[in-house]
């Protein structure tokens, strides 16, 4: 009986210990954004200080208690093991004279690495960079030897200026290039670009008539804003009309300017990877199909991967999509291979094994 009580006591203490560790990890994961984000320009200036005349970037490495907990928990939770190989920085940088906030990831191991500019989705502070986005869209690539950098865009998350949803805020993407030039680990002769959702729109605008990037990747990218407002009228009422300058006065012109299907011939011809779920409720799969038809007519060097039955963030195929994207960047960015795809369009379903 005594032995039974001792065993029960041991098991109780063990479960309490496990619960304490798990609870601390969950708490750190939920609240680490407070160490990443700022809410006002006043907070941003207080965090980073004043810029000198020649200064274009300030950075602050994540190394607080919450980050330490997540990094250390990689021993128990494989999800966070990648943090042990990567440094994460909260950044502020200059774009068109404005102070813009963002995130940068670099490998811990010293070296010179190719670069990926990641363009986030959403509008205003809805979609601003957080740890979950870092984990999903930035960390897997930084862990494999890339400098990965992203902007919150102007007017968002403690940045100066005003959001324009694919207007002048595209400059905030392009102005990450001089920021990378000030980063000692960045090989600026090898820059790729990767956008998700609205970030796809930003990516298309960034590679329009610009021979800067070696390759581009777009996941669930917005390609036809007329379809967007057809499917989601609230986007026009509560987003476009509020953030796009003079929206109603130049409605069609504004929408076409943000819809790559109206000017695909202006895209710089580089290897372009498109990924889209057929059941995406945020950005209709039809938008991607329209763009692909246009790219075919131009003999554009692309590859289109459809994920049958999957959603806006490819939840059912996360590992597969990361592998496909990483293989693409390794091939066309790290190794700068000439475009060579025997299959321009493939469909991934539960019977497909991607190799």
Secondary structure, DSSP 8 states (H G I E B T S, - for coil): -HHHHHHHHHHHHHHHHHHHHHHHHHHHHHHTHHHH--SSHHHHHHHH----TT--EEEEE--SHHHHHHHHGGGT-GGGGGGGGEEEEEEEEEETTEEEEEEEEEESS-S-EEEEEEE--SBTTBT---HHHIIIIIHHHHTTTEEEEEE--TTSTT-SS---SSSTTHHHHHTHHHHHHT-TTEEEEEEEEEEETHHHHHHHHHTBT----SEEEEES----HHHHHHH-HHHIIIIIHHHSTTTGGGHHHHHHHT-GGG-GGGB--SEEEEEEETT-SSS-HHHHHHHHHHHHHTT--EEEEEETT--TT-GGGHHHHHHHHHHHHIIIIIS------S-SEEEE-TT----
